[in-house]
């Protein structure tokens, strides 16, 4: 691993984990140690994991597979929204809509409603309504805009889910697991590494660290690659479905995140 890369990661505060009493036991080998009761992430292993994720994303997007970036945490959203826009990826940055993946048939109808309202607003079709009727439509449009603004062209479930800070995006990971989608997550020291296909540890509490991390992925997601024929993703899980290799902890079992100083 190049010293320059490790130095840049250190300068970006990528090494700062959560308080030591919030550590998930599964991340032990990816932690260098602790200082002032705050974990220090092993940047060598983080850099190796990042390279693995970058290679996987490049291969997948060259095959035409689409990526959905999920980054709703305040410290991460700006950097990863920029990454999504620059790479032509779908993204969620406000709030995960329950069933976005597992109930996509219904979600697609909501997206269609959003597109129709947007077109009606642009064409002036809403101006013929009464003030009260228009206000109701505008309120609905505002809510739909927050949820689906960057999902308008998502005509099918994307093949890859890229989650930033799994603590905040557990529902997205859960739905990806139900459908058997490939999922990648950036996590801090307090989260389970087994809840996604692969992962990398980083300081998800720092805007500086997340801006640096997002920039490292900018060339890994190929924009506008031609879609090849791929396997159809299940839209509805069977009623008797149960996880096989991965299981999710209940929300009550996860201690709240302690924000580490960045």
Secondary structure as UniProt FT lines:
FT   HELIX           3..11
FT   TURN            12..15
FT   STRAND          16..19
FT   HELIX           20..22
FT   HELIX           25..30
FT   STRAND          31..35
FT   TURN            36..37
FT   STRAND          38..41
FT   HELIX           43..62
FT   TURN            63..64
FT   STRAND          67..70
FT   HELIX           74..87
FT   STRAND          90..92
FT   TURN            98..103
FT   HELIX           104..123
FT   HELIX           125..128
FT   HELIX           131..148
FT   TURN            149..150
FT   TURN            152..153
FT   STRAND          160..164
FT   TURN            166..168
FT   HELIX           170..179
FT   STRAND          182..187
FT   TURN            189..190
FT   HELIX           193..195
FT   STRAND          198..201
FT   TURN            204..205
FT   HELIX           207..217
FT   TURN            218..220
FT   TURN            223..224
FT   TURN            239..240
FT   HELIX           251..253
//
